[in-house]
Amino acid sequence: MIKKILAGAAVAALIAAGAIVAGAGSETADGQSVTEIRVAFNQNEQHPQYLAMKELGEKFEEATDGRYHMTIYANGVLGEQGAMAELIRTGALQMAIVPCSVPEGYNGDFAIVGAPYLYDGIDHMEKAVTNGVFSDLFYSAREYNFQVLTVYTAGERNVYTDVPVNSASDLNGMIIRVNDSPTYIEMTQLMGGQGTAMAQSEVYTALQQGVIDAGENSELVYNDFKHYEVAPYYVYTKHIVHPDVVLASTEFLDSMPEEDREIFDQLVLKSTETEFSTFREKIKDAKETITEMGTEFCYPDVEEFRTLCQPLLDRIAGQSDETRTIYNEIIALREEE
């Protein structure tokens, strides 16, 4: 593990220092220079987001006759995600897939993208993304020398515990592991529980020993970490559809000829569709596995939880004219369904 961390730090240092230069020493068969696109990613090579980005890179390379080549540094080898945003801002790194909390650190309006009970589900989020609801907000990040290109879903987050949950009252007093986020902690309190931040790697033991009463995450994470062994009730509270975002350096984007940029933008949109589709398949597979492992599913009234969390959603939506417009457009999309 230490060797991996040191190796990742060395690569990141080389990129930051400019020792790894985009396109250095690379040419196509007809002598054109090759632009290297380096992407930071903290999950593994089987993750839907990795697969979508890999497809984007391969199709872009093919469509431009090899004038661009993408390398994805998976498994967090380049280090902490916030630091990757800084490398992108300086132009030392071209792209990264990061939680939406990263651009939110620069512009608080990004909180609306992953607000509790904003979406009915993954389909609703995808519709908002592909309909361009966030386009102005995403473009505004250029002020910080990066642009948000799209959203990749990280799934619908639900509560899981060792007792059935059929209404909000069943969560009263439960200690629930959440992300280290004031929004998550306040949301959990409004739902009736008590949120406590904890590393994902510690959740299994904490559930097993009764340090916490519940966790919350997608079926994919619930399955991957075998949390069904210590929390066999998976409860569809549907409190958050989690957004990760694709960041790109404005220096990289602005260096492209117009024709290449048009191709790239089209492929980004296609990669979004691929990622959402692949994530749905992964969730389906995970649900089949956890069902076989004895998981019992609970389906409480989601509207009860939505009503409890509405004050938090209203506050996030009311932060600015931009967030209010986004909120209204997303609600309108829900009503169209």
Secondary structure, 3 states (H helix, E strand, C coil): CHHHHHHHHHHHHHHHHCCCCCCCCCECCCCCECEEEEEECCCCCCCHHHHHHHHHHHHHHHHCCCCEEEEEECCCCCCCHHHHHHHHHHCCCCEEEEECHHHHCCCHHHHHHHCCCCCCCHHHHHHHHHCCCCHHHHHHHHHHCEEEEEEEEEEEEEEEECCCCCCHHHHCCCEEEECCCHHHHHHHHHHCCEEEECCHHHHHHHHHHCCCCEEEECHHHHHHCCHHHCCCEEEEEEEEEEEEEEEEEHHHHHHCCHHHHHHHHHHHHHHHHHHHHHHHHHHHHHHHHHHHCCCEEECCCHHHHHHHHHHHHHHHHCCCHHHHHHHHHHHHHHHHC
